[in-house]
Amino acid sequence: MNALIVQDTKAGAVLTVHIQPKASTTECVGLHGNAIKIRVAAPPVDGAANDELIRFLARQLSTPLASVQIQSGASGRHKRVLVKGATAQLVLARLNLGPEKGAAKP
């Protein structure tokens, strides 16, 4: 298991995410290689899939929308997402991935 799937940083948790746009529903479906796989219902047009990803993560992690930011990969399927104030342990638990699925400390 890659230790970089979710990392604790001073700013919060940084997630490595692989998204699948235009899905029937928005949901976390587990792991895809060295990333968390999230299906998003929105199409990859005009940032709609990114917006849906941010809304989904904010809702699942019970955090404000402003606390979820795409750090890299905004125009691709593979992204790094910062969740300010969150921990890797919280992210893994809220996304039902369990603590053994890739948390790492800096």
C-alpha distances in whole Angstrom, upper triangle without the diagonal:
4,6,9,9,11,13,16,19,23,24,21,18,16,14,13,15,16,19,21,25,28,26,29,27,25,22,18,17,13,10,11,9,8,10,12,15,18,21,24,28,29,30,29,32,34,30,31,27,26,28,27,24,25,27,24,22,25,26,23,23,26,27,30,29,30,27,25,25,23,22,22,22,25,26,23,20,18,18,17,19,20,21,24,24,21,18,15,15,18,16,14,17,19,17,16,12,13,12,9,7,6,9,11,14,16
4,5,6,9,11,14,17,20,21,19,15,14,12,10,13,14,18,21,24,27,26,29,27,24,22,18,17,14,11,11,9,6,9,11,14,17,21,23,27,28,29,27,30,31,28,29,25,24,27,26,22,23,26,24,21,24,26,23,22,26,26,28,27,28,25,22,22,20,19,19,19,22,24,21,18,15,16,14,16,18,19,22,22,20,17,13,15,18,16,14,17,19,17,17,14,14,13,11,8,6,9,9,12,14
4,6,7,8,11,13,17,18,16,13,12,11,10,13,16,19,22,25,29,28,30,28,25,22,19,19,15,13,14,12,9,10,12,16,18,22,24,28,29,30,28,31,32,29,29,26,24,26,26,22,23,25,23,20,23,25,22,20,24,24,26,26,26,23,21,21,19,18,18,19,22,24,22,20,16,16,14,15,16,17,19,20,17,14,11,13,16,14,13,16,18,17,17,14,13,11,10,8,5,6,5,9,10
4,5,6,10,11,15,16,14,11,9,8,7,11,13,17,20,23,26,26,28,26,23,21,17,18,15,12,13,11,7,8,10,14,17,20,22,26,26,27,25,28,29,25,26,23,21,23,23,19,20,23,21,18,21,23,20,19,23,22,24,23,23,20,18,17,16,15,14,16,19,21,18,17,13,12,10,12,13,15,17,18,16,13,10,13,15,13,13,16,18,16,17,14,15,13,13,10,7,7,6,9,10
4,7,10,13,16,16,14,10,8,6,5,8,10,14,17,20,23,22,25,23,20,17,14,14,11,9,10,9,6,5,7,10,13,17,19,23,23,24,23,26,27,23,24,20,18,21,20,16,17,20,18,15,18,20,17,16,20,20,22,21,22,19,16,16,15,14,14,15,17,19,17,15,12,11,9,11,12,13,16,17,14,12,9,12,13,11,10,13,15,13,14,11,12,11,11,8,6,7,8,11,12
4,7,10,13,13,10,6,6,5,6,9,13,15,19,21,25,23,26,23,20,17,14,15,13,11,13,13,10,8,9,12,14,18,19,23,24,25,24,27,27,23,24,21,18,20,20,16,16,18,17,13,16,18,15,14,17,17,19,19,19,16,14,14,14,13,14,16,18,21,19,17,14,12,9,9,10,10,13,13,11,9,6,9,10,8,8,12,13,11,13,11,12,10,11,9,6,5,6,9,10
4,6,10,11,8,6,5,7,9,12,16,18,22,24,28,27,29,27,23,21,18,19,17,15,17,16,12,12,12,16,17,21,23,26,27,28,26,29,29,25,26,23,20,22,22,18,18,20,19,16,17,20,18,15,18,17,20,20,19,16,14,15,14,13,15,17,19,22,21,19,16,14,10,10,9,10,12,12,10,8,6,9,11,10,11,14,15,15,16,14,14,12,13,12,8,6,5,6,7
4,7,8,6,5,7,9,12,15,19,21,25,27,30,29,31,28,25,23,20,22,19,18,20,20,16,15,15,19,20,24,25,28,28,30,28,31,30,27,27,25,22,23,23,20,19,21,20,16,17,20,18,15,18,16,18,19,18,15,14,15,16,15,17,19,21,24,23,22,19,16,13,12,10,10,10,10,8,6,6,9,10,10,12,14,15,16,18,16,15,13,15,14,11,8,7,5,6
4,5,5,6,7,11,13,16,20,22,26,28,31,31,33,30,27,25,22,24,22,21,22,22,18,17,18,21,22,25,26,29,29,31,29,31,30,26,27,25,22,23,24,21,19,22,21,18,18,21,20,17,19,17,18,19,17,14,14,14,15,13,16,19,20,24,23,23,20,17,13,12,9,10,9,9,9,8,9,12,13,13,15,17,18,19,21,19,19,17,18,18,14,11,10,7,6
4,6,8,10,14,17,20,23,25,29,30,34,33,35,33,29,27,25,27,25,25,26,26,22,21,21,24,25,28,28,32,31,33,31,32,31,28,29,27,24,24,26,23,20,23,23,19,19,22,21,18,19,17,18,19,17,14,15,15,16,15,18,21,22,26,26,26,23,19,16,14,11,11,9,9,10,10,12,14,15,15,18,20,20,21,23,22,22,19,22,21,18,15,13,10,9
4,7,9,12,15,18,21,23,27,28,31,31,33,30,26,25,23,26,24,24,25,25,22,20,20,23,23,26,25,29,28,30,28,29,28,24,25,24,21,21,22,19,17,19,20,16,16,19,19,16,17,14,15,15,13,10,11,11,13,12,15,19,19,23,24,23,21,17,14,12,8,8,6,6,8,9,12,15,14,14,17,19,19,20,22,22,22,20,22,21,19,16,15,13,12
4,7,10,13,15,19,21,24,26,29,28,30,27,23,22,20,23,21,21,22,23,19,17,17,20,20,23,23,26,26,28,27,28,27,23,24,23,19,20,20,17,15,17,17,14,13,16,16,12,14,12,13,14,13,9,10,11,13,12,15,18,19,23,23,22,19,16,12,10,7,6,4,5,5,6,8,11,11,10,13,15,15,16,19,18,18,17,19,18,16,13,12,11,11
4,6,10,12,16,18,21,23,26,26,28,25,21,19,17,19,17,17,19,19,16,14,13,16,17,20,21,24,24,26,25,27,26,22,23,21,18,19,19,15,14,16,16,12,13,15,14,11,14,12,14,15,14,10,10,11,12,12,14,16,18,21,20,19,17,13,10,8,6,5,7,7,5,5,5,9,9,8,10,13,13,13,16,15,15,14,16,14,12,10,10,10,11
4,7,9,13,15,19,21,24,24,26,24,20,18,16,18,16,15,16,17,13,11,11,14,15,18,19,23,23,24,22,24,24,20,21,19,16,17,18,14,13,16,15,12,13,17,15,13,16,14,16,15,15,12,10,9,9,9,11,13,15,18,17,16,13,10,7,5,4,6,9,10,9,9,8,11,12,9,11,15,14,14,17,15,16,15,17,14,12,10,10,11,11
4,6,10,12,16,18,21,21,23,21,17,15,13,15,13,12,13,13,10,8,8,11,11,15,16,20,20,21,20,22,22,19,19,16,14,16,16,12,12,15,14,10,13,15,14,12,16,15,16,15,16,13,10,10,9,10,11,12,13,16,15,13,10,8,6,5,6,8,11,13,11,10,8,11,12,8,10,13,13,11,14,12,14,14,15,12,10,10,11,12,13
4,7,10,14,16,20,19,22,20,17,15,13,14,12,10,10,10,7,5,6,9,11,14,15,19,19,20,18,21,22,18,19,16,14,16,16,12,13,16,15,13,15,18,16,15,19,18,19,18,18,16,13,12,10,10,10,10,12,14,12,11,7,6,5,7,9,11,15,17,14,14,11,14,15,12,12,16,15,13,16,13,16,15,16,12,10,11,12,14,15
4,6,10,12,16,16,18,17,14,12,10,11,10,9,9,10,8,5,5,6,7,10,12,15,16,17,15,18,19,16,16,13,11,14,13,10,11,14,13,11,14,16,15,15,18,18,19,17,18,16,13,12,10,11,10,9,11,13,11,8,6,5,6,7,11,12,16,18,16,16,13,16,16,12,12,16,15,12,15,13,16,17,17,13,12,14,15,18,18
4,7,10,13,13,16,15,13,12,10,10,10,9,7,9,9,6,6,5,6,8,10,14,14,15,13,17,18,15,15,12,11,15,13,10,13,16,14,13,17,18,17,18,21,21,22,19,21,19,16,15,12,14,12,10,11,12,9,5,5,6,9,10,14,16,19,22,19,19,17,19,19,15,15,18,17,14,16,15,18,19,19,15,15,16,18,21,22
4,6,10,10,13,12,10,10,9,10,11,11,9,12,12,9,8,6,5,6,7,10,11,11,10,14,15,13,12,8,9,12,10,8,11,13,12,12,16,17,16,17,20,20,21,18,20,19,15,15,12,15,13,11,11,11,9,5,7,8,11,12,15,16,20,23,20,21,19,21,20,16,17,19,17,14,17,16,20,21,21,18,18,19,21,24,25
4,7,7,10,10,9,10,10,10,12,12,11,14,15,12,11,8,6,5,6,8,9,9,9,13,15,13,12,9,11,13,11,10,14,15,13,14,18,18,17,20,22,23,23,20,23,22,18,18,16,18,16,13,13,13,10,7,9,11,15,15,19,20,24,26,24,24,22,24,23,19,19,21,20,16,18,18,22,24,24,20,21,22,25,27,28
4,6,9,10,9,11,12,13,15,16,14,17,18,15,14,11,9,6,5,6,6,5,6,10,12,11,9,6,9,11,9,9,13,14,13,15,18,18,18,20,22,23,23,20,22,22,18,18,16,18,17,14,13,12,10,8,12,13,16,16,20,21,24,27,25,26,24,26,25,21,22,23,21,18,21,21,24,27,27,23,24,25,27,30,31
4,7,8,9,12,14,14,17,18,17,20,22,19,17,14,11,8,6,5,5,5,7,10,13,13,10,8,12,13,11,12,15,15,14,17,19,19,19,22,24,24,24,21,24,24,21,21,19,22,21,18,16,15,14,12,15,17,20,20,23,24,27,29,28,29,27,29,27,24,24,26,23,20,22,23,27,29,30,26,27,28,31,33,34
4,5,7,9,11,11,15,16,16,19,21,18,16,12,10,6,5,5,7,8,11,14,17,15,13,10,13,14,11,12,16,15,13,16,19,18,18,21,23,24,24,22,24,25,21,22,20,23,22,19,18,17,16,13,16,17,20,20,23,23,27,29,27,28,26,27,25,22,22,23,21,18,19,20,24,27,27,24,25,27,30,32,34
4,7,9,13,13,16,18,18,22,24,21,18,15,12,8,8,5,9,11,14,16,19,18,15,13,16,16,13,14,17,16,14,17,20,18,18,21,23,24,25,23,26,26,23,24,23,26,25,23,21,21,19,17,20,21,23,23,25,25,29,30,28,29,28,28,26,23,23,24,21,18,20,21,25,28,29,26,27,29,32,34,36
4,6,10,11,15,17,18,21,22,19,16,13,10,7,6,5,9,11,14,17,19,17,14,12,15,14,11,12,15,13,11,14,16,14,14,18,19,21,21,20,23,23,20,21,21,24,24,22,20,21,19,17,19,19,21,20,23,22,25,27,25,26,25,25,23,20,20,21,18,15,17,19,22,25,26,23,25,26,29,32,34
4,7,9,13,15,16,19,20,16,13,11,7,5,4,5,8,11,13,16,18,15,12,10,12,12,8,8,11,10,7,10,13,11,11,14,16,17,18,16,19,19,16,18,17,21,21,19,18,18,17,15,16,16,18,17,19,18,22,23,21,22,21,22,20,17,17,18,15,12,15,16,20,22,24,21,22,23,26,28,30
4,6,9,12,14,17,18,14,11,9,6,5,7,9,12,14,16,19,21,18,15,12,14,14,10,9,12,11,8,10,13,11,10,13,15,17,18,17,20,19,16,18,18,21,21,19,19,20,18,15,16,16,17,16,18,17,21,22,19,20,19,19,17,14,14,14,12,9,11,12,16,19,20,17,19,20,23,26,28
4,6,9,11,14,14,11,7,6,4,6,9,12,14,17,17,20,22,19,17,14,14,15,12,10,13,13,9,9,13,12,10,12,15,17,19,18,20,19,16,17,17,19,19,18,18,20,18,14,14,14,15,14,17,16,19,21,17,18,16,16,15,11,11,12,10,7,8,9,13,16,17,14,15,16,20,22,25
4,7,9,12,14,11,8,6,6,7,11,13,16,18,19,22,24,21,20,16,17,18,15,13,16,16,13,13,17,16,13,16,19,20,22,21,24,22,19,21,19,22,21,20,20,21,18,15,15,16,17,17,19,19,23,24,20,20,17,18,17,14,12,14,13,9,9,9,13,16,16,13,15,17,21,24,26
4,7,10,11,9,6,6,8,10,13,16,19,20,21,24,26,23,22,18,18,20,18,15,17,18,15,14,18,17,14,16,19,21,23,22,25,22,20,21,19,21,21,19,21,22,19,15,15,15,16,16,18,18,22,23,19,18,15,15,15,13,10,12,12,8,8,7,10,13,13,9,12,14,17,21,23
4,6,7,6,5,5,9,11,15,18,20,21,21,24,26,23,22,19,19,21,19,16,18,20,17,15,19,19,17,18,21,22,24,23,25,23,20,20,19,20,19,18,19,20,17,14,12,14,14,15,18,18,22,23,20,18,15,16,17,13,11,14,14,11,11,8,11,13,12,9,10,13,16,19,21
4,6,5,6,5,9,11,15,18,19,20,19,23,25,22,22,18,18,21,19,16,19,21,18,17,21,22,19,20,24,24,26,25,26,24,21,21,18,19,18,16,18,18,15,11,10,12,14,16,19,20,23,25,22,21,17,19,20,16,15,17,18,14,15,12,15,17,15,12,12,15,17,21,22
4,6,8,9,12,15,18,21,23,23,21,25,27,24,24,20,20,23,22,19,21,23,21,20,23,24,22,22,26,26,28,27,28,26,23,22,19,20,18,16,19,19,16,13,11,13,14,17,19,21,24,26,23,21,18,19,21,18,16,19,20,17,17,14,16,17,15,12,11,15,16,20,21
4,7,9,13,16,18,22,23,23,22,25,26,24,24,20,19,22,21,18,20,22,20,18,22,23,21,21,24,24,26,25,26,23,20,20,17,17,16,15,18,19,16,13,10,11,12,14,16,18,21,23,20,18,15,17,19,16,14,17,18,16,16,13,15,15,14,10,9,12,13,16,17
4,6,9,12,15,19,20,20,19,22,23,20,21,17,16,19,18,14,16,19,16,15,18,20,17,17,21,21,23,21,22,20,17,17,14,15,14,13,15,16,13,11,8,9,9,11,14,15,19,20,18,17,13,15,16,13,12,15,16,13,14,11,14,15,14,10,9,12,13,16,18
4,6,10,13,16,18,19,18,21,23,20,19,15,15,17,15,12,14,16,13,12,15,16,14,14,18,18,20,19,21,19,15,16,14,15,15,14,16,17,15,11,10,10,10,11,13,14,18,19,16,15,12,14,14,11,10,13,13,9,11,9,12,13,13,10,10,12,14,17,19
4,7,10,13,15,16,16,19,21,18,17,13,14,16,14,11,14,15,13,12,16,16,14,16,19,20,21,20,22,20,17,17,15,17,16,14,15,16,13,10,9,10,12,13,16,16,20,22,19,19,16,17,17,13,12,15,14,10,12,11,14,16,16,13,13,15,18,21,23
4,6,10,12,13,13,17,19,16,14,11,11,13,10,8,11,12,9,10,13,14,12,14,17,18,19,17,20,18,15,16,14,17,16,14,14,16,13,10,10,11,13,12,15,15,19,21,18,19,17,18,17,13,13,15,13,10,12,12,16,18,19,15,16,17,20,23,24
4,7,9,11,12,15,17,15,13,9,11,13,10,9,12,13,10,12,15,15,14,16,19,20,21,18,21,21,17,18,16,19,18,16,15,16,14,10,12,13,15,15,18,18,22,24,21,22,20,21,20,17,16,18,16,13,15,15,19,21,22,18,19,21,24,26,28
4,6,8,9,12,14,12,9,6,9,10,6,7,10,10,8,11,14,13,13,16,18,19,19,16,19,19,16,16,15,18,18,15,14,15,13,11,13,13,16,15,18,18,21,24,22,23,22,23,21,18,18,20,17,14,17,18,21,24,25,21,22,23,26,28,29
4,7,10,12,14,13,9,7,11,11,8,9,12,12,10,14,16,15,15,19,20,21,21,18,21,21,18,19,18,21,21,18,17,16,16,14,16,17,19,18,21,21,24,27,25,26,25,26,24,21,22,23,20,17,20,21,24,27,28,25,26,27,29,32,33
4,7,8,10,9,6,5,8,9,6,9,12,11,11,14,16,16,17,20,21,21,20,17,20,21,18,18,16,20,19,17,14,14,14,13,16,16,19,18,20,21,24,26,25,27,26,28,26,22,23,25,22,19,22,23,27,29,30,27,27,28,30,32,33
4,5,9,8,6,6,9,10,9,11,14,14,14,17,19,19,20,23,24,24,23,20,22,23,20,19,17,20,19,16,14,12,12,12,15,16,19,19,22,23,26,29,27,29,28,30,28,25,26,27,25,22,25,25,29,31,32,28,28,30,32,34,34
4,7,6,6,5,8,10,10,11,14,15,15,17,19,20,21,23,25,24,23,19,21,22,18,17,15,17,16,13,10,9,9,9,13,13,17,17,20,22,25,28,27,28,27,29,28,24,25,28,25,22,25,25,29,31,31,28,27,28,30,32,32
4,6,6,7,9,10,11,13,15,16,17,19,21,22,23,25,26,25,24,20,21,23,20,18,16,19,17,14,11,10,11,12,16,16,19,19,22,23,26,29,29,30,30,32,30,27,28,30,28,25,28,29,32,34,35,31,31,31,33,35,35
4,6,8,9,9,12,13,14,16,17,19,20,22,23,25,26,24,22,18,19,21,18,17,15,17,16,14,11,10,12,14,17,16,19,18,21,22,24,28,28,30,30,32,30,27,29,31,28,26,30,30,33,35,36,32,31,32,33,34,34
4,6,5,6,9,10,11,12,14,16,17,18,20,21,22,21,19,15,16,18,15,13,11,14,13,12,8,8,11,12,14,13,15,15,17,18,21,24,24,26,26,28,27,23,25,27,25,23,26,26,30,31,32,29,28,28,29,31,30
4,5,5,6,9,10,11,12,14,15,16,18,20,21,20,18,15,16,18,15,14,13,16,16,14,11,11,12,13,15,15,17,16,18,19,22,25,24,26,26,28,26,23,25,26,23,21,25,25,29,30,32,28,28,28,30,32,32
4,5,5,6,9,10,10,12,14,15,16,18,20,19,18,15,16,17,14,13,12,15,14,12,9,10,10,10,12,12,14,13,16,17,20,23,22,24,23,25,23,20,21,23,21,18,22,22,25,27,28,25,25,25,27,29,29
4,5,5,6,9,10,11,12,14,15,16,18,17,16,12,13,14,11,10,8,11,11,10,7,9,10,9,11,10,12,10,13,14,17,20,19,21,21,23,22,18,20,22,20,18,21,21,25,26,27,24,23,23,25,26,26
4,5,5,6,9,10,11,12,14,15,16,15,13,10,11,13,10,10,10,13,14,13,10,12,13,13,15,13,14,12,14,14,17,20,19,22,22,24,22,19,21,22,19,18,22,22,25,27,29,26,25,25,26,28,28
4,5,5,6,9,10,10,12,14,15,15,14,11,13,14,11,12,12,16,16,15,12,14,14,13,15,14,15,13,15,15,18,20,19,21,21,23,20,17,19,20,17,16,19,20,23,25,27,24,24,24,26,28,29
4,6,5,6,9,10,11,12,14,13,13,10,13,13,9,10,9,13,13,12,11,13,13,11,12,10,12,10,12,12,15,18,16,18,18,20,17,14,16,18,15,13,16,17,20,22,23,20,20,20,22,24,25
4,5,5,6,9,10,10,12,10,10,7,9,9,6,7,8,12,13,13,11,14,15,14,14,12,12,9,10,10,12,15,14,17,17,19,16,14,16,18,15,14,17,18,21,22,24,21,21,20,22,23,24
4,6,5,6,9,10,10,10,9,6,10,11,8,11,12,15,17,17,15,17,18,16,17,15,15,12,13,12,14,16,15,18,18,20,17,15,17,18,14,14,17,19,22,23,26,23,23,22,24,26,27
4,6,5,6,8,10,10,11,9,13,12,10,12,13,16,18,17,16,18,18,16,16,15,15,12,14,12,15,17,15,17,17,18,15,12,14,15,11,10,14,16,18,20,23,20,20,20,23,24,26
4,5,5,6,8,8,10,8,11,10,7,10,11,14,16,16,15,18,17,16,15,13,13,10,10,8,12,13,11,13,13,14,12,9,12,13,9,9,13,14,16,18,20,18,18,17,19,21,22
4,6,5,6,5,6,5,9,8,7,10,12,15,18,18,17,20,20,19,18,16,15,11,11,8,10,12,11,14,14,16,12,11,14,14,11,11,15,16,18,20,22,20,20,19,21,22,23
4,6,5,7,8,8,12,11,10,14,16,19,21,21,20,22,22,20,21,18,18,15,15,12,14,15,13,16,16,17,13,12,14,14,10,11,14,16,18,20,23,21,22,21,23,24,26
4,6,8,11,11,14,13,11,15,16,19,21,21,20,23,22,20,20,18,17,14,14,11,14,14,12,14,14,14,10,9,11,10,6,7,10,12,14,16,19,17,18,18,20,22,24
4,5,9,10,12,10,10,13,15,18,20,21,20,23,23,21,20,18,16,13,12,9,11,11,8,10,11,11,8,7,10,9,6,8,11,13,14,15,18,17,17,16,18,19,21
4,7,9,12,10,11,15,17,20,22,23,22,25,25,24,23,20,19,15,14,11,12,11,10,13,14,14,10,10,13,12,9,11,14,16,17,18,22,21,21,19,21,22,24
4,7,8,7,8,12,15,17,20,22,20,24,24,23,22,19,17,14,12,8,9,9,8,12,14,15,11,11,14,14,11,13,17,18,19,20,23,22,21,19,21,21,22
4,5,5,7,11,14,17,20,21,19,23,24,23,23,19,18,14,12,9,9,10,11,15,17,18,15,14,18,18,15,16,20,21,23,23,26,25,24,22,24,24,24
4,5,6,8,11,14,17,18,16,19,21,20,20,17,16,12,11,9,10,12,13,16,18,20,17,15,18,19,16,17,20,22,24,24,27,25,24,23,24,24,25
4,6,7,11,13,16,18,16,19,21,21,21,17,16,12,10,9,9,11,13,16,18,20,18,16,20,21,18,19,23,24,25,25,28,26,25,23,24,24,24
4,6,10,12,15,17,16,20,21,21,20,16,14,10,8,6,5,8,9,13,15,17,14,13,17,18,16,17,20,21,22,22,25,23,22,20,20,20,20
4,7,9,12,14,13,17,17,17,16,12,11,7,6,5,6,10,10,13,14,16,14,12,15,17,15,15,18,19,21,21,23,21,20,18,19,19,20
4,6,9,11,10,14,15,15,14,10,9,6,5,7,8,12,12,15,15,18,17,14,17,20,18,17,21,21,23,23,25,22,20,19,20,20,19
4,6,7,6,10,11,12,11,7,6,4,6,9,11,15,15,16,16,19,18,15,18,20,19,17,21,20,23,23,24,21,20,19,19,20,19
4,7,8,11,12,13,11,7,5,5,6,10,12,15,15,17,16,20,19,17,19,22,21,20,23,22,24,23,24,22,19,18,18,18,17
4,6,9,9,10,8,6,5,7,10,13,15,19,18,19,18,22,22,18,20,23,22,21,24,22,25,24,25,22,20,19,19,20,19
4,5,5,7,6,4,7,9,12,15,18,21,20,21,20,23,23,20,21,24,23,21,24,22,25,25,26,22,20,21,21,22,21
4,6,8,8,7,9,10,12,15,18,21,21,22,21,25,24,20,22,25,23,21,24,24,26,27,28,24,23,23,23,25,24
4,7,9,9,12,13,16,19,21,25,24,26,24,28,27,23,25,28,26,23,26,26,29,29,30,26,25,25,26,28,27
4,6,7,11,13,16,19,22,25,24,25,23,26,26,22,23,26,24,22,24,23,26,27,27,24,22,23,24,26,26
4,6,10,12,16,18,21,24,23,23,21,24,23,20,20,23,22,19,21,20,23,24,24,21,20,21,22,25,25
4,7,10,14,16,19,22,21,21,18,21,21,18,18,21,21,18,20,18,21,22,22,18,17,18,19,21,21
4,6,10,13,16,19,17,18,16,19,19,16,17,20,19,17,19,18,21,21,21,18,16,17,18,19,19
4,7,10,13,16,14,15,13,17,17,14,15,18,18,16,19,17,19,19,20,17,15,14,15,16,16
4,7,10,13,12,13,12,15,15,11,14,17,15,14,18,16,19,19,20,17,15,14,15,16,16
4,6,9,9,10,11,14,13,11,14,16,15,15,18,17,19,18,20,18,16,14,14,15,14
4,6,6,8,9,12,11,9,12,14,13,13,17,16,18,17,20,18,16,14,15,15,15
4,6,9,11,14,12,11,15,16,15,16,19,19,20,19,22,20,19,16,16,15,15
4,7,10,12,10,11,14,15,14,16,19,19,19,18,21,20,19,16,16,14,15
4,7,8,7,7,10,11,11,13,15,15,15,14,17,17,15,12,13,13,14
4,5,5,6,9,10,11,12,14,14,13,11,14,14,12,9,10,10,12
4,5,5,6,9,10,11,12,11,10,8,11,10,9,6,7,8,11
4,6,5,6,9,10,11,10,8,6,10,10,10,7,9,10,13
4,6,5,6,8,10,10,9,9,13,12,12,10,12,13,16
4,5,5,6,8,8,9,9,12,11,11,9,12,13,16
4,6,5,6,5,5,6,9,8,8,8,11,13,16
4,5,5,6,5,7,10,10,12,11,14,16,19
4,5,8,9,11,14,13,14,13,16,18,21
4,6,8,11,13,11,13,13,16,18,21
4,6,9,11,10,12,13,17,19,22
4,7,8,6,9,10,14,17,20
4,6,6,9,9,13,16,19
4,6,7,7,10,12,16
4,6,7,10,13,17
4,6,10,13,16
4,6,10,13
4,7,10
4,7
4
